[in-house]
Amino acid sequence: MLTFRSYCKTESRNIFRCNKGVKDCKPLISPPTTFSELTKEDALIIMPLDNMLHRHLSESPFFMYKADHNETDFLEYWTRHQPTCIVAKHDNQIIAYILAELDGETFIKDTPRYYHISAAYCLPEYRGKGLHHKLLSLIVQKLKEQGYSRLGTDFESFNPSGSGYWLKHFEAYTCGVVRRIDESIFR
C-alpha cells in the first residue's frame, strides 16, 4: 500500500522541483471554427487583435509597453517581413491568430530552413479550447511543405500561461532570469 510517507520517500527528489496537476476529463469544446491563411491584402483584419496583444503585454505582470499599430505601419510591416499568418474564425469573426516570419529575436534566426513565430493571440473567451494547438499545427504543416525544418519562438518566462503553453511544444534552449520594467510603460 502506498502511504504518504512512502510516496514522499520514493518521490523525495521530485517534491521540491516538480509540479503535479490534475484535470477533469471533460473534452475541450471548441466553437465551430474555420482556419485559413491570411494574405497581405487582408492583413488589416488582424490589426485589432494584434493591438489587443500589445495592451495585454502592457499589463501586469508583463509591463511591456508597445503602442497600438496604425494602418500605415501595420501594412509596412507586412510588406517588409512578409509573414505567414494563420487565423481562426468563429461566426466570421477572427478569434485567434499565429504569425511567423523569417526574422526573430534569436541568434539562430539565420540558420537555414528556420522560421520564427513572432506573435500569437486568442480572444480571452476562446482560450483553453485548443485553438492555438490547431493554429500551431497548421503553421508547422505549411512551413514543412515549404521546406522549413525548424520553427522557433520566444516568450516571456514571467508569463505563466504563455510559457506553459510554449514549453509544451518547444524545447527551451535559453532561459533569461533578468527582469526589468520597461520605463516606457509610464508614458
C-alpha positions in Angstrom: 0.0 0.0 0.0 1.3 3.4 -1.0 1.3 5.8 2.0 2.1 9.5 2.0 5.4 8.7 3.8 6.5 6.0 1.3 5.4 8.3 -1.6 7.5 11.2 -0.2 10.4 8.8 0.3 10.3 7.5 -3.3 9.5 10.9 -4.8 11.7 13.0 -2.5 13.9 14.3 -5.3 10.8 15.5 -7.1 8.9 17.1 -4.3 10.6 20.5 -4.5 11.3 20.7 -8.2 8.3 19.2 -9.9 4.7 20.5 -10.2 1.9 18.0 -10.2 -1.5 18.6 -11.8 -4.9 17.2 -12.3 -7.7 17.9 -14.8 -11.3 16.9 -15.1 -11.8 14.5 -18.0 -14.1 16.9 -19.9 -13.4 17.2 -23.6 -12.2 20.6 -24.8 -15.1 22.1 -26.6 -14.1 24.5 -29.2 -16.6 26.6 -31.1 -17.3 25.9 -34.7 -14.2 27.3 -36.2 -12.7 27.7 -39.6 -9.0 28.2 -40.2 -7.3 30.0 -43.1 -4.1 31.7 -44.2 -4.2 35.5 -44.3 -2.9 37.3 -47.3 -1.3 40.7 -47.3 -4.4 42.2 -48.8 -6.4 41.1 -45.7 -3.7 41.9 -43.1 -5.6 44.7 -41.6 -8.3 42.4 -40.2 -5.9 41.1 -37.5 -4.7 44.5 -36.5 -7.3 44.8 -33.7 -6.2 41.5 -32.2 -2.5 42.5 -32.6 -3.3 45.7 -30.7 -5.1 43.6 -28.0 -1.9 41.6 -27.7 0.1 44.8 -27.2 -2.4 46.0 -24.5 -2.3 42.6 -22.8 1.5 42.7 -22.6 1.5 46.2 -21.2 -0.4 45.0 -18.1 0.8 43.1 -15.0 2.9 41.0 -14.8 4.5 42.0 -18.1 4.7 45.8 -18.2 6.0 45.6 -21.8 4.5 48.7 -23.3 4.1 48.9 -27.1 2.0 51.5 -28.8 -1.0 50.3 -30.9 -0.4 50.0 -34.6 -1.8 52.4 -37.1 -2.8 51.1 -40.6 0.2 52.5 -42.4 2.8 51.0 -40.0 1.0 47.7 -39.9 0.9 47.3 -43.7 4.5 48.5 -43.9 5.5 45.7 -41.5 3.7 43.1 -43.7 5.4 44.4 -46.8 8.9 44.3 -45.2 8.6 41.0 -43.3 6.1 39.1 -45.5 4.9 36.9 -42.6 2.8 33.8 -42.7 -0.4 34.2 -40.7 -3.0 31.6 -39.9 -6.3 32.8 -38.4 -9.2 31.1 -36.6 -12.7 32.4 -37.3 -15.9 31.9 -35.5 -19.1 33.4 -36.9 -17.0 35.2 -39.5 -15.0 37.0 -36.8 -11.3 36.4 -36.2 -10.9 35.0 -32.7 -7.2 33.9 -32.8 -4.1 34.1 -35.0 -0.5 33.0 -35.1 2.1 34.9 -37.1 5.5 33.6 -38.2 8.3 35.2 -40.2 12.0 34.7 -41.2 13.2 37.3 -38.7 13.2 36.7 -35.0 14.7 37.8 -31.7 17.2 34.9 -31.6 20.8 34.1 -32.6 19.7 31.1 -34.6 17.4 33.1 -36.9 20.0 32.9 -39.7 20.0 29.1 -39.6 19.0 27.6 -42.9 15.3 26.4 -43.1 14.4 28.3 -39.9 11.2 30.2 -39.4 10.1 32.1 -36.2 6.7 32.7 -34.5 6.6 36.4 -33.8 3.1 36.8 -32.4 0.1 34.8 -31.3 -3.1 35.9 -29.7 -6.5 34.5 -28.9 -9.5 36.4 -27.6 -9.9 35.6 -23.8 -13.3 34.0 -24.1 -11.9 31.4 -26.6 -8.7 30.4 -24.7 -8.3 26.9 -23.4 -10.2 25.3 -26.3 -7.3 24.0 -28.4 -7.4 26.8 -31.0 -3.7 27.7 -30.7 -2.8 24.0 -30.9 -4.6 23.8 -34.2 -3.1 27.1 -35.4 0.4 25.8 -34.5 -0.2 22.5 -36.2 -1.4 24.3 -39.4 1.6 26.7 -39.5 4.0 23.8 -38.9 2.4 21.8 -41.8 2.6 24.9 -44.1 6.2 25.6 -43.3 7.2 21.9 -43.7 5.6 22.0 -47.2 7.8 25.0 -48.0 10.9 23.2 -46.9 11.4 24.6 -43.4 12.7 22.2 -40.8 12.8 24.3 -37.7 10.3 26.7 -36.1 11.3 28.8 -33.1 9.6 31.3 -30.8 10.5 33.5 -27.9 8.2 34.1 -24.9 8.4 35.7 -21.6 9.3 33.4 -18.7 7.2 35.5 -16.4 4.1 34.8 -18.3 2.7 31.7 -16.6 0.1 30.7 -19.1 2.2 31.7 -22.1 5.3 29.9 -21.0 3.3 26.9 -20.0 1.8 26.7 -23.5 5.0 27.2 -25.4 7.0 24.8 -23.3 4.5 22.1 -24.2 5.5 22.4 -27.9 9.1 23.9 -27.9 12.3 22.9 -26.3 13.8 25.8 -24.4 17.5 26.4 -25.3 18.0 29.6 -23.3 16.4 30.9 -20.1 16.7 34.6 -19.1 16.5 35.5 -15.4 16.9 39.2 -15.5 13.7 41.2 -15.2 13.3 44.9 -15.5 10.2 47.0 -16.1 10.2 48.9 -19.4 10.3 52.5 -18.5 8.1 53.4 -21.4 5.1 51.9 -19.5 4.9 55.1 -17.5 4.1 57.3 -20.6 
